[in-house]
């Protein structure tokens, strides 16, 4: 990649090598290279969508510090292009890179609703909340056309099954009718990701996500509709959005958020290199300071894989962040509202249906 070229609308600024393939395969684009030499413009940034055909759709989450037991991702890869996204590394399991591939080669699971319905019909399956997303955003831009997430919500409603939603896209409001019905049975909670109140920061950090204003409006509308909505300020990145903890907490509280959570950025796997190169393009004057402060949160490294510490960090910088959130919660979220979804309705519904046979 030309080092002087900045790819607008993307987080990663170049393709990254797949760690599983680099010793065995050489990825070449001879035809595209020839076209470029001949002066023909090649749009290497165009997003492509690839249909996959999984046999199962619900994933059991074994990490003890994630806060969910099951997740469901209708898409792999995410066009939102958040440069810090921990899910980038998972794209390597599909044979792609964690850089531009992650946000420009999106794997689509159109049969997800059918697979979910089959699972919820199982006599052996016991109800426990399933998180929509968890890896990549279920309301990323292509969802507007494909409506896979909407069809999944229809299945959840049909079987009276509890679901949590994690997103940073205002497209969620398209499904307000289904969310309201699910909420009537205490079957849904929303986790809205808002990392900054500064639109300029949002544009470079999360280039294809909904604007901050749109997300705040989404929070308000969900609150008005009676849908419990939590805000995740994730991740906190020192010297980028760490100074906004109190102001953001106050803002989302006034807009109706029931609680606020956070994680500290960790640049695991290929993300460390991707994020570092992004800083070179976007914040070169603050690059070293930001990287050093991230390392301070993880014992001198850009990442710590230890459960319990990897997302909360340790050391002086992390302690300051913890203290700020403690103040924010005490001041703006004194009720400390927790949402417990209804898992009994699905069991009653399933038992009732089985008695028909």
N, C-alpha and C positions, 0 to 999 in steps of 0.2 A: 504494500500500500504506500502511496505517496504520503510521506510524513507531514506534508504541508496541507493535505486535504482533510477537512473535517466533515464527516458524514452527518448532516443534519437529520434529525428524526431518529437517530440510532444512539443507543448507549455505547455498546462496544464499537470500536473504531476499526477493527480488522477481524479477519477470520483467525481462529486459534486452532492449533493442531490437536487432534484427538489423541489422548494419552494411550488409548488402547490400540490405535492403528499405526502410530508413527514408526514403530519398528518393523511393520510388516507391509504397509501400503504407502505408496507415493501418490498423493492426490494432485492431478494435473488438469489444467484447463487449456490445452493447446489450441483448440479452436477459438476460444474467447481471446486468448493472448494474440493470436493471429489477427483477429478482427480489430483489436485495439491498435496494433501496429499499422494497420491499413487506414487508421483514422476513423473507424466506425465506433460510435458511442455504445458502450455496453452498460446496461443498467444492472450492476451486480447487487444493488440494494433492494431490488424488488422482492416482495414477500411471496413465497409459494406455499401452497397448502397440500398436504399429502395425507390421504385417507389411510388409516390403519384398521385392523380388524382384530382387536383383542378378544380373548376368550373369557376374561374376567375384568371387572371394572372397579371393585372395591379393594383398596389397599389397607393392610393392617400396619399401623404405625408402631414400631417397636422402640423408638427413642423415648426415654422416660421424661424428658424435659420439654416436650412439644405441646402437651396439653390436649391432644386428640388421640383417639384410638383407631379410628378409621377415616380414610380420606378417599375422595373420588375426583379425578382430574379428566374432564372431557377433552382437554387439549394438552399436548406436550410441546414445549417451547412456548414463548410468549412474545407477541409483537409489541407489548408495552415497552420493552427494551430497557428496563431498570438496570443500570450498570452494576449495581451491587448484588443482584439477585442470586441467592444461594442455589436456586434451582438450575442455574446454567450448567453446572457440572453433570446433571442428570442427562443432558442431551448427548453426552458422549456415549452413553449406553446404547443409543440408537444409531451410532456411527457418524454423528455430526460433531461439530465443534461447539465450545461453550461461548464463543464470541458472537460474530454476526450470524452464524448459523442458528443460534438459539432464538434469535428474534426475527429471522427471515425464512426459516424452514419450520413451519408449524404442522405438527402431526395432529390429525383430527380423528376423533373416535365417534363416528356417526351412530354406531350401534350401542352407545352407552345407555340410553334409556331402556332398551330391550334387555340388556344385561342386568341393569339395576332391578327391573321388575322381576326377572327370573329369580334373583337373589332374595328379594323381599317376599317372594312366594314360598320360599323354602321352609319346611317344617322345623328344620334344625336351627335356622337363623334367629337369634335373639336380638331384640331392639337395643341399639346403642347409637347415639348421635353420629352421623356421618358428616364430615366437613367437605363441602364443595370447594375445591381448590386445595390449598395446602402445599402444592408444588407450583403450579402456574395458574394464572387468573382465569376463572371460568367465564368472566365477562370481558375478555379481551376483544378487540374490534371485530373479528370474524364472527363472533357470537351473534352480532346484529343480523347477519345473513342466515346463518345455519340454525340458530335457535336450539342448540342441543341442551344448553342449561335450562331453558324454559321447559323443554320436554321432560327433563329430569325432575324439575319441581312439580310438574303435573303428576309424575309417578309417586313422588314423596307425599303429595296431597292425597292421591287415590288410596294409598296404603296407610295413611295417617302415621307417617314415619318422621322422626325428628331430624332436622338438618341444620347445620351451621354453614354460613357463607362468608368467605374471605374475598374481598375485592377492593380495587381502587378505581372502579369505573362507574360512572353515573348511569350506564346502560341498565344497571340493576333496577332502576325505576320503571323500566318497561314492564317488568313482571310484578308490579306492585299489587295487582289483583290477586295473584297466587300467594304472594308473601302475606297479604292481609288475611287470606283464608287460613293459611298455615298458622299465622299468629293467633287467630281465634282459638285454636286448639293447643296453643303453647308448643308449637312444633318447629319454630324457626328463630334463629338469632343471627344477626349480621355483625361482621367485624369489618369495619371500613378503614382502609389504610390511608392515613394522612400523615405525611412525613415532614411537611413544612407549610408555612403560611405565605411563603415568598414564591410567586409565580416564576420568577427568573430561575430560582433554584430548581423548581419542579421541572422546568423545560429541559434542563441539561441532565438532571439526575434520573428523571422518569419520562423520557421524551414523548411517548405515545399514550400516556395516561390521560384521564380526565383532568381538567384544570382544577386548581384548588377551590375556586369559587363554586364550580359544579359539584365538587365533593361535599363542600359545606352545605350547599342547597340540598343535596341528596340526604345528608344527615338530618336536616330539618324536616324534610318530607317523610322520612321513615319514622321520625319521632312523632310527627302529627298523626301518622297512620297507626301509631301504637305498636310499632315493631321494635323490639329491643335491639339497640345498636351500640356496639362498643367501638372505640377507636383504637387502632394500633399505630403508634408512632414508631414504625419499624422499617429500617433500622435507624438508630441514633449514630450519626457520623460526626466525630469530634471536629470542630471548626467548620462544619458545613451546616448542620441543623441543631447541634447540641445547645446552642444559645436560645432556641425557640421553645424549650420544654414548658416553661411556665405560661408563656403567651399562647401557645397552641392548646395547652390543657384548658386554659380559661375560655378560649374561643369555642372549642368543641363542647364544653360543658354547657355554655349558654345556648348552643344549638341542639342540645338534647341527648348527648352521649351518656350512656349509663355508667361507663367506666372507661379507663384508658390503660393501655399496656404498652410495652416497649421491648425492644432488643437492641443490643449494641452490635454494630456491624462486625462481621467476621469474614475475612476474604480467603475462604478455603479453596483448595484445588486451583483450577485455572483462573479463578476470579481475581486473585491477587495481581496477576499480570495484566488482566483486562482493566481492572480498576486503576492500576498505576498508569497505564498508557492513557486512559481517559483523563486522569488528572493532568498529564502532560499537555493535553489538548485544551482542557477547559479551565484549569486553575493552576497554571505552572508556577505562579509566585507563591502559592500556598501548599504545593505538592508535598514537600519534605515535612512540613509541620503536621499536615493531616496524617501522613503515613506514620510518623513517629508517635503521634497521639493514639492512633489505632493500635500500634504495637505495644504501647504502654498499657492498654486495656487487656492485652493477651500475653503478658509475661515476656515481652520482647519479640513477639512474632505477630504476623498479620492475622493469625488464626489460632484458636485453641479448640481442639476436638473433645475436650473433657466435658462430659454431661454435667449440667448444673452451672458450669462456668462459661461454656462456649458462647452463649447468647447474652449473658449478663456481665461478663468480663470480670476483671479483678484489678487491684491497684488503685492509685490515687484518682486517676481520671474516671475510672468506672465508679468509684465510691461517690464522687461528686455528682455523677449522673443519677445514681441511686437516691441520693439525698434530695436532689431537685424533684424527682418523681414522688418521693415521700411527701414533700411539701405540697406538690400539685394535687395529689390525691386527698390529702387532709383538707386543703383549702377549697378545691373545686368538686371533689367527689366524696363528701363526708359520709354518705349513706353506704358507699361501697357495695353497690347493687350487683348481685350475681344472678345469672340466668340459668335455671335448671329446666331443661326441656323435658317434655312429656314422653316417656318411653313406654308407658302402659297402654296407650291407645292402640298402637300397632299390634300388640299382643292380643288385645281384645278383638280387634278387627280381624286378625288372622284366624283366631280360634272360631269366631263366628262364621267366617267363610268356609273353614274346614268342615263345620257341622253340616254344610249344605251337601256334602258328598257322602 
